């Protein structure tokens, strides 16, 4: 049906690190437990959301990238040219009856509002198969011979199970591409997994560098012209299964240009770690030919639905600023149930919101932190001052409904000094009995998301109903939560981005409310804000 669906059973798994998928009992939640009957706290003062125009098509996300129809998956790293960003994603126009993906094209000036530009690279046109993940680059040095500033794409193709890398060139700045002469530029060396080239220009050595997924390893290659590639080294993993969609880039720790660390990131499987398919990353050193890790991997996102991720820098800022943070986007879906999700007008989930990725010192060690894109603030109403403070003794229900469409809930969850809670749960209700839980376990110091009571959980595979969590130490007894909710998605950024959980969700249409429960003690919800977010659907031509 689709290029990766058949590989569900091929991954191996690995022993433990810090991200855990809890059973319901672990967090004290019952699989069939009804939402507690709310009893308003006498000190509760709920913020009043402002009305906002919902997404123009019911059920389609208001903020997230979805295809016009059929199937979406892997995003391709964007580039900036002629005043706008160019983003591509994989798209199957023949789903569910036909196979194969092409590259679908979108443009944006702010990474928030996107315009549909149609298919840029057609599948099955050069005799080498369909078009998988790769890299679009701007060849400023004219290394490939198509002119300085030409846009080229290097992507995996597969035909009869053989994966190769092909070069495509664009004569119109990235809107359409043609297959280059001499394809494939990298024939298959006789291995089953040979895909997803991530390419960048190495100015220090005046050559291109490629990171390529090769089973349980990432191979590194260099080229003077995007055509002739030389093998340099390989980074091999243990127990993370078949790797996909690698990325390699530098970041400065705590914005210090004197402490630059290289990051190797890849799609991986973490089932044996209590995790699922996701995005793993190693910190280490890159010498122009080989990557050396400083230790074990970390997970970029602890939720179930953040895969095939890619990062990119802003060429308009200085080199030092490019090292301070990078943009990040991923595919919000999971191959364990990707084809089981409801598909009203399209399938495959969505792309995540664009995020900002940085390296910060956490507990004495450099750690990847993820924050929502600052540009999202423009979708919210003007700042109306401090948020509300609420005391939750057992349960509490907001007096105002949640906004229609997308919204953002920001709050600091704190334990009461006299009667500290063991756990706090925020219940995002759809009005029909289905709801999603975002919570913090003070006893176990973990932030978690549960969707086992959303509108489709009862009919979904067990992996969909698993509670996902990440370790996060409180700051002086409190944890900051930044929750962005859209139709079919919940993205949670906790502790200033030290923990991030992205989830596909489904709630029935209708009035939406929300509330909170405090387990075995009292919780204070501080600076509580619920902000409607203006719809920013993909603009159709």
QUIQUI-V304709 format. One record per run of one state. SS is the DSSP state (a for helix, b for strand, c for the rest). FROM is the first residue (numbers start at 1). LEN is the number of residues. Records with the same first field share a line. If there is no record, write none. Layout:
BEGIN
SS=FROM-LEN / FROM-LEN
END
This chain:
BEGIN
c=1-4 / 11-9 / 23-2 / 28-42 / 82-2 / 93-9 / 109-6 / 122-8 / 140-10 / 160-2 / 171-7 / 180-6 / 187-8 / 203-4 / 215-2 / 224-5 / 237-7 / 254-6 / 270-1 / 274-3 / 287-4 / 294-4 / 300-7 / 313-6 / 325-1 / 333-5 / 341-5 / 348-2 / 352-3 / 363-2 / 373-1 / 381-7 / 393-2 / 398-9 / 416-4 / 421-2 / 430-5 / 442-4 / 451-6 / 460-2 / 466-1 / 472-3 / 476-2 / 487-2 / 498-1 / 505-8 / 520-2 / 534-5 / 540-2
a=5-6 / 25-3 / 271-3 / 319-6 / 338-3 / 374-6 / 457-3 / 462-4 / 495-3
b=20-3 / 70-12 / 84-9 / 102-7 / 115-7 / 130-10 / 150-10 / 162-9 / 178-2 / 186-1 / 195-8 / 207-8 / 217-7 / 229-8 / 244-10 / 260-10 / 277-10 / 291-3 / 298-2 / 307-6 / 326-7 / 346-2 / 350-2 / 355-8 / 365-8 / 380-1 / 388-5 / 395-3 / 407-9 / 420-1 / 423-7 / 435-7 / 446-5 / 467-5 / 475-1 / 478-9 / 489-6 / 499-6 / 513-7 / 522-12 / 539-1
END
